Amino acid sequence: MMMPPWLPAHKAVNYISGAAEIALGALLLWPVYSVYAAWGLIALLVAVFPANVYMLTSGKFKIPRGLLILRLPLQAVLILWVYWHT
């Protein structure tokens, strides 16, 4: 529901991004892969940012607007946190 309408194949994209998030998060546990996993997670966080903007601007969600606004800079915090692993 949170994916912008212009994005094709919502179900497939949801499964792929979820699998990537789990796999890349797990790879952070192995030092030999952690830098690659961190860059992959940064790319994933950047890729899902439009969905967060869509949630804020669409008016379709019953989440308080303040929380949706706070979610946007939280992406930057998460990116910096993951970057720390690089």
N, C-alpha and C positions, 0 to 999 in steps of 0.2 A: 504494500500500500504506500510505502514511503518513497518508492522509486518514481522519478519524474516520468510523465507519460511519453516523452520523446525517446525514452530508452527502450529498445526492443527486447523481447524475450525475457520478461521480468522474472519468471520462475527460474530459468536457466542461469541468469546473471546472479540471482540470489543464492542459488546452490554453489555456483563457482566462487563467488566472493566469500561465502561462508567457509567453504573448504580451504580456500587460500588463507583466510584469517587463522583458522585452526592450525594448518600445516606450518605457516610461517611463524606463528606464535610458539609452536612446539620446537621449531628449529632454533629459536633463540636460546634454548637450553644447551645446545652443543656449540662450544666456542668456535669450532672450525667453520660452522655455518652461520654464526650469529650476525656477522656483518651483512651477508647476503640477505638473510631473513629480515633484518632491520630495514634495509633499503626496500625490500618487497612490501613490508608493512607500511612504510612511509608512502609508497606509491598507492597502496590500497586505501590509506586514509585520505589521500588527496583525491582519489577516484570516487570515494563515497561522499565527499563534501557537497556536491550538487544535490544529493538526496536530502541532506540536512537543510540546505537553503530552500529546497522545494517544500519540506515540511513546514518551515517558517512562513513561506509566502503563499502557500495554497489555501490555508484556512480550513483544511479538511480534517484536522486532527484535534482531538479534545485534550491536548496537552497545553498547560499554561504557556502563554506567549513568552513570558520571561525565561522559562526553562528552555524553550526552543532557541531563544537568543543566546543564552549561556552556552548552549551546545556548540555554537559556531567557534568561539575562541577555545573551547575545550579541545577541538580538533588540533589546534596549534600546540596546545600543551601535550597532547598525546604524540604528535609528531616529534616534538623536542625530546620527549621521554624515550621514544624509540630511537631517535638519532643518537642518544647517549650510548646505545649499544653498538654504534658503528665505530 
